[in-house]
Amino acid sequence: MATLRDRIEAATQNASRPARAVTLIAVSKTFGADDVVPVLEAGQRIFGENRVQEAMAKWPDLRARFPGVELHLIGPLQTNKVKDALAHFDVIQTLDRDRLADALVREREAGASLPRLFIQVNIGEEPQKAGVLPGDAAVFIRRCRDELGLGVEGLMCIPPADKNPALYFTRLGEIAQANGLARLSMGMSGDFETAVACGATHVRVGSALFGHREAL
Ligand SMILES: *Cc1c(COP(=O)(O)O)cnc(C)c1O
């Protein structure tokens, strides 16, 4: 935990960015309470999960024991799980299509308070990945933020595996800047230092903190 924080701060300093400019999201997917509690005890409060179901099983107890937890949904969200997601997550990073935006608006009209939102961009234009295509991002951002009044804070991406991520991180930053968004959720265990150099404000780190994950 301390080592990871040191690495993030060193990368921040190397990039001549202000101290603590980068927020660590500890990605606890597949890990149980026994693994998560030591990280909470070390003071970490911001966590990421990629499945609504798993978060519902894991986090209510942990939240009761550790006040101040902030939970980010970093995996795809089906519209039939929106209600559950709103009940359990403080931030949804995977807003990526009109149907989901419309479902959020319906919940708001029904009285729900919406979480903070990031729009996921399919930055490598990969068919197997979720996210709005880079070429469609401006229109989608405008629709969500300006027409629907959704509080979009920033953009999130997962760059293609086995390619130089810097190119993709830079591109995400350009899309954010062109659209007046200040926050960038990018960088995982293998590439968060590169992401910090490219302007990440949020890094999502799992295995470098919790250890190796069993395949799902
Ligand atoms: C699992 C996951 C991470 C963390 O991955 P690591 O390589 O274990 O750090 C980050 N972002 C998303 C969207 C994930 O699904």
The ligand as an SDF file (V2000), in Angstrom:
LIG
                    3D

 15 15  0  0  0  0  0  0  0  0999 V2000
   -9.4890   -5.0420  -13.1920 C   0  0  0  0  0  0  0  0  0  0  0  0
   -9.5190   -3.6530  -13.6570 C   0  0  0  0  0  0  0  0  0  0  0  0
   -8.5080   -2.7470  -13.2760 C   0  0  0  0  0  0  0  0  0  0  0  0
   -7.3170   -3.1230  -12.4300 C   0  0  0  0  0  0  0  0  0  0  0  0
   -6.4700   -3.9710  -13.1490 O   0  0  0  0  0  0  0  0  0  0  0  0
   -5.0110   -4.3710  -12.5910 P   0  0  0  0  0  0  0  0  0  0  0  0
   -4.2590   -4.7000  -13.8030 O   0  0  0  0  0  0  0  0  0  0  0  0
   -5.2290   -5.5260  -11.6880 O   0  0  0  0  0  0  0  0  0  0  0  0
   -4.4780   -3.2090  -11.8680 O   0  0  0  0  0  0  0  0  0  0  0  0
   -8.6250   -1.4400  -13.7160 C   0  0  0  0  0  0  0  0  0  0  0  0
   -9.6570   -1.0330  -14.4910 N   0  0  0  0  0  0  0  0  0  0  0  0
  -10.6390   -1.8760  -14.8730 C   0  0  0  0  0  0  0  0  0  0  0  0
  -11.7410   -1.3580  -15.7100 C   0  0  0  0  0  0  0  0  0  0  0  0
  -10.5970   -3.2050  -14.4680 C   0  0  0  0  0  0  0  0  0  0  0  0
  -11.5780   -4.0260  -14.8630 O   0  0  0  0  0  0  0  0  0  0  0  0
  1  2  1  0
  2  3  1  0
  2 14  2  0
  3  4  1  0
  3 10  2  0
  4  5  1  0
  5  6  1  0
  6  7  2  0
  6  8  1  0
  6  9  1  0
 10 11  1  0
 11 12  2  0
 12 13  1  0
 12 14  1  0
 14 15  1  0
M  END
$$$$
